[in-house]
């Protein structure tokens, strides 16, 4: 896909519904680099917004698996 490992981590968390601040906390980075990664992700995936980037991640199998309630 052309995404770096870190960009994949970020887009997975976006697909999980996390906000930039939450992503930063989870990845131990500040909000500014999260925004930079998001900008790169949007460019590389040709997405207009976070929702499209999340859909891209889901289509590519990058999104976390849904919780099972078994």
C-alpha positions as CSV (number, residue, x, y, z in Angstrom):
1,X,0.0,0.0,0.0
2,X,2.9,2.4,0.4
3,X,2.1,3.1,4.0
4,X,4.8,3.0,6.6
5,X,4.5,0.7,9.6
6,X,3.6,3.8,11.8
7,X,1.0,5.0,9.3
8,X,-0.6,1.6,9.4
9,X,-0.7,1.7,13.2
10,X,-2.3,5.2,13.0
11,X,-4.9,4.2,10.3
12,X,-5.8,1.1,12.3
13,X,-6.6,3.3,15.3
14,X,-8.5,5.7,13.2
15,X,-10.6,2.8,11.9
16,X,-11.2,1.8,15.5
17,X,-12.7,5.2,16.1
18,X,-9.9,6.8,18.0
19,X,-9.3,10.6,18.1
20,X,-5.8,12.0,17.4
21,X,-5.2,12.6,21.1
22,X,-6.1,9.0,21.9
23,X,-3.9,7.7,19.1
24,X,-1.0,9.8,20.4
25,X,-1.4,8.4,23.9
26,X,-1.6,4.8,22.6
27,X,1.5,5.2,20.4
28,X,3.4,7.4,22.9
29,X,3.7,10.3,20.5
30,X,2.3,13.8,20.6
31,X,-0.7,15.0,18.7
32,X,1.3,16.9,16.1
33,X,3.0,13.8,14.6
34,X,-0.4,12.0,14.6
35,X,-1.6,14.9,12.4
36,X,1.4,14.5,10.1
37,X,0.8,10.8,9.8
38,X,-2.9,11.4,9.0
39,X,-1.9,13.9,6.3
40,X,0.4,11.3,4.8
41,X,-2.2,8.6,5.0
42,X,-4.9,10.8,3.3
43,X,-2.4,11.6,0.5
44,X,-1.2,8.0,0.0
45,X,-4.7,6.5,0.2
46,X,-6.3,9.2,-1.9
47,X,-8.8,9.8,0.9
48,X,-10.6,13.0,1.5
49,X,-11.1,12.5,5.3
50,X,-10.7,10.2,8.2
51,X,-13.8,8.2,7.3
52,X,-12.4,7.4,3.9
53,X,-9.1,6.5,5.4
54,X,-10.8,4.2,7.8
55,X,-12.8,2.6,5.0
56,X,-9.5,2.1,3.1
57,X,-8.0,0.4,6.2
58,X,-11.0,-1.9,6.5
59,X,-10.9,-2.8,2.7
60,X,-7.2,-3.6,3.0
61,X,-7.7,-5.7,6.1
62,X,-5.7,-3.2,8.2
63,X,-8.5,-2.4,10.6
64,X,-8.6,-4.3,13.9
65,X,-10.9,-7.3,14.0
66,X,-14.4,-6.6,15.4
67,X,-14.8,-7.8,18.9
68,X,-16.6,-11.1,19.0
69,X,-19.4,-11.6,21.6
70,X,-19.2,-15.4,21.8
